[in-house]
C-alpha cells in the first residue's frame, strides 16, 4: 500500500478502552473509596473554576503544547506556513513570560511549547473547516482529544494510587539495585545532576515533555500509518492497563517519595535496617507507579514505533529514550531495576499490540510468554525475604539484570523483524 493511499487508523478501539477505564475509575469514587474522579482531574487540568482568566488560558495552552511538534512534522502544509505559526507561538510565549516578570524566563521550555502548541491547535481547527486538508486536520484534532482523555485517566489513576497509600517495596528495590551494580544508581545520578544544575534542568525538561514526544509519534503515524507496527493509541492504552495491574502487584513509589530524608545521603543506614515494606507521608503525592518504569517503556515504544522512519527521526527518538532513562534516575523517580524490568514487559506488550504478525508466530509467543515470566520472577524477588536472599548470592543480580536487558531487546527485535517480513510479503 502506498503512503498516499494509506488510511488513518480509527479511534474506536481507543475510545472503547478509555470508556472502560473511566468506568473502572468512577466505581471506587462512587463507592467512597477514592477521593477523586475523572471529572475532578479534568477540571483541575484545565483550571475550569478560573474560567475565564489568564490562569485558565495558561492551563489550556499547557494542554495544547503536544500539538507543536505535530504541526512541525506534518508536510501537508507548506513549511513556511507551519514554521511561521510555531515561531509566532514561541514569540508570544516569550513576550508573555517577560511581561509577567518571570525570572530566567528563557529556561521555561514549557511556555514556548505551550505558545506554539496553542497556535498549532488554532491552526488545525481552522484547517478542519477551510482548505484542502480538512480531513487530516480533523483527524489530528480527534487524536488530540483522545490523547487528552488518556492523560486525564492516567492522572486520576495516579491520584487514586497515591490516596490508597499502600505499603511500598522501595526498600527491596534499593537493595536489588545495590546488589546488581555495587552501588545505588539513583543516588549516583541524583548527585551527578544536583538541584539547580543545568544538567538537572535539561533532564527535567526531557522528563516532563514525554507527552510531546508521544504525540509527535501520532503525527508521524498520521503521515504514513503503514510505517508503524501498530497505532500509538493502542500501545499507550495497553501500557496504561498493564501499568495499573503491575503497580498493584509490585507497588514501588521511587526513592524521592518513599525514602524521604534518607535519600540521597542516608541510604546506607536505611539498608542496614531489617528488610521491610515502606510507607509514605500522609497526604503526600506518592503513587505506586515505579516498577516497572512505564516512562521508559513509553519512550522506548516511541523509538520502536519509528523503526521505519528516517535515520534522523530514529536517532532523535533513541537519544530521547536515553535522556528519559537518565532523568528517571537523576530526578529520584525510579530505581535501576525499574528500568531493567521495563524491557521484557514492553516486549510482552509489543507482542499483544503488533499488527501483521500471526499469533502463532514464535516471535510473538516467545515475547509474550517470556515477558510475563520475567515479570513474575521480579514480583517474587521484590518481596523482602527473596530480595535479601538473592542479594546475598554473588553475581546473581548482575546476571539476572543482564538477562532481562538481553532477552527484552532480543524479543523486541524479533517482533519488528517478523512485522517487516509480513509487511514485505503483503507488498
ABEGO torsion letter per residue (X at the ends): XBAAABBBBBAAAAAAAAAAAAAAAAAAAAAGABABBAAAAAAAAAGAAAOBBAAAAAAAAAAAAAAAAAAAABAABBAAAAAAAAAAAAAAAAAAAAAAGBBGAAABAAAAAAAAAAAAAAAAAAAAABEAAAAAAAAAAAAAAAAAAAAAAAAAAAAAAAAAGBBBAAAAAAAAAAAAAGBBAAAAAAAABBBGBAAAAAAAAAAAAAAAAAAAAAAAAAABAAABABBAAAAAAAAAAAAAAAAAABBBAEAAAAAEAAOAAAAAAAAABBBBBBBBBBGBBBBBAAOBBAAAAAAAAAAAAAAABBAAAAAAAAAAAAAAAAAAAAAGABBAAAAAAAAAAAAAAAAAABBGBBAABAAAAAAAAAAAAAAAAAAAAABAAAAAAAAABBGAAAAAAAAAAAAAAAAAAAAAAAAAAAAAAAX
